[in-house]
Amino acid sequence: KLMTLNEKVGQLNQYNGDWDAAKGPITKDDEKQQQIRDGLVGSLLNIRGLQHTTQLQKEAMKSRLKIPLLFGQDVIHGYFITFPIPLAEAASWDIPAIELAARVAGTEAAAGGIHWTFAPMVDIARDPRWGRIMEGAGEDTYLGSLIAAARVRGFQGKGIGNTDAVMACAKHFAAYGAAVAGRDYNSVSMGLPEFWNVYLPPFKAAADAGAATFMNSFNDLNGIPATGNAYLQREILKRKWNFKGFVVSDWGSVGEMINHGYAKDNYDAALKAITAGSDMDMESRSYKNHLAQLVKDKKVPLALVNDAVKRILKKKFEMGLFDDPYKFSNAAREKAAMKNPAHMQAARDMAKKSIVLLKNENKILPLSKNIKTVAMIGPVVKLVRENLGFWSTEWPDSNSIVSQWEGIKNRLGPDSKLVYAQGCGFTDTSRAGFAEAIAAAEQADVVIMSMGEHRAMSGEAKSRSNIHLPGVQEDLIKAIHATGKPVVVLINAGRPLIFNWTADHVPAIVYTWWLGHQAGNAIADVLFGDYNPSGKLPATFPRTEGQIPIYYNYFNTGRPAQNENDVNYVSAYIDLQNSPKYAFGYGLSYTSFEYSNLKISRTAITKKESIKVSFTLKNTGSMAGEEVAQLYIRDKVGSIVRP
Ligand code: BGC
C-alpha cells in the first residue's frame, strides 16, 4: 500500500550487473545505481561476493522504502568448487549425491552474497545436438523428476531464509529442450500428451519440492512464446499447481516477443508478458519503460501488478532480507566456504560416480599402478580450467583444479614413467602432432588418450549439427591404435558424441563428460580401480545424427521392426539400424552382477494401489561394486498408446 506505481514496477525489473566480480566495481552504468536509489530495481544478476553485494545493497538502502535487492546468479554445478556438469551428475543415478552437490553449491553461493540461483534446469532433452543437454538430467522424465526435486532440496536446504540456502529456480518453463532440430532458442511444436507426460513432470516435481521461483523460456510453444503464454504460467503453474512463488523471464525474453512476431513493440510485449503471468522482467526493460503506462491506459489491471509485486516481496521477506539486507554478505562465512575440504571431497565423490565405463575388452581396466611406461595423448590431457565445463565460474585461485595429467601422475607408482604428446587440437585439422604422439605411444605399455569437445562446445547457444568427435581426433585414435599398444580412450564432452570407429576398435572407452575441480583425481580413481565405475547413461547415444531425436521410451508403432535387419514395410531405415550405439541406462562395471528371483506382489491393481517388485542382486565378480537396478514397465493396452 505504501508503494507508488513506479516503485511496484521497479520490483519487477531485473538488471544484469555491470560489475566485474573479479576486478572490482565498474561504474559503466552509473544510471543503474541511481535507479537502485530511486527504488526502480528489484533484482540484479551477476553480482557476487561480499564486497559487491554489500556495496549495491547499500545503494538500495538509500531508496525511499529501503526494499532490499535480490541477487541472482547462474549457480549451475557449483559456485567456488565446480562439480561435474549436470548431465554427468545425472549419470550417477545417485539422488542423495546429486542433492548434496546442490547443497554444497547453495551453501557456497549463499556465503558469497547470492540469494537465488537460476537452477535447476529441468528440461528434458532428447536431442544431443542441443548444447544445453549438458545442463539438465538427460532424456528421462522419471529420473529427471527425481533429480529436479533433489536439486531443489539441495539448493534450498532447510528452507529459504537460512544463511546457507539460496532460492531455486526451475527452468525453462516450458519444453525448451524440444527446440526443433536441436537448434537453441528454436520453436517447439508439441502435442499435449507428450507435453504433459514427458516434458512437464520434472517441473511439477520441482514445484512440489518447494522451488521458490520458475523461469520461463525463450521458445514458443505451438506458436505462443513461453513468456507470453498464459496457458503455461497462469493456467498450469499458478492455478493448477497452485504455485506461490514468482516467475522470472529469461534474459530479454519479454522484448524478444517482438522478434517472434508476437508483440508489436515493447509496450505490447510488456502487456502480453504480465497478462500471461511473467512476474519479473530480466533485462528487457519492457516493464520498466511501459508497465506503469499500461496501467494508466487501463490495459493492465493494477491487480496484476500487485500480484506480481506481492510474490516477489514475499520471497524477500522469507529470505529475511527485510530484517537484515546484508544477511548473506558475511566475510567470515565467505572465507570459510571458499576452501571447505568437505566440499572438495563431495566434488570428488560426485565426479567418480558420474563416469560411465562404455567398453572394457579383455578387462584392460583397471590399470596397474606399477605399469612401466604410460603415454597420455590428446588435447585434454594437460588442460586445467577446461575440466570445469560450461556454466562454471572461474575464480582467481582456480589452481586447485586437478588436471587429468596431474591426477594420473600422482597415482602412478614411483618407478612408473609418464610421457605426453598432445597429438592434435580439439577442432583443427592439423596432423602435425601425430608423429610425436605415435612415438610417445611406441615407448609405452599403455596409452591413455583424452579426447572430446572443448568446454565451450556444449552449453547455451552451442548447438551442433555434427556431433562426431570433432577435428581429426578420431584419426589420431586410429593412428595410435595402429601401434598395437593397448589404448584407453577418455571422452570429455557435454553431450552424447558419435565415435563409431573408436567404439568398434578401441578396447577401453570411458565417458568422463566434464567433471569439474576433481576431474584428474576422479579419473585416476576409476582407471586404477580405486573406484569401480557405476555410472549409467542418462541419454541415448545415436549411431548417426540421422537418428535424432532418439530416446529409449518410444512408441511401438503399428509396424514395429521385428529385428535390426527388418525393413519390410516396417518402421525402420533402409540404410541404418534403429538401435542406438549405446542405450539409455547403459554402463559397465569392473565386476559382474546377476539378477534373480524376480517377484511381483500382485498382478492387478486399482489406480490408488501399488505393486511391489523384489529380486536378488548378486555381485558375481571379484571386486566390490555398485549397481543401479533399473526396472522398465509397459502398459500393454491403454486409452492412448504408451511407450
Ligand atoms: C539463460 C538462462 C540464464 C540467464 C541468466 C539466459 O541466457 O537461458 O538459463 O539463467 O541467461 O544468465
Residues whose N, C-alpha, C, O or C-beta is under 5 A from the ligand:
A	BS01	BGC	D74 F118 D250 W251
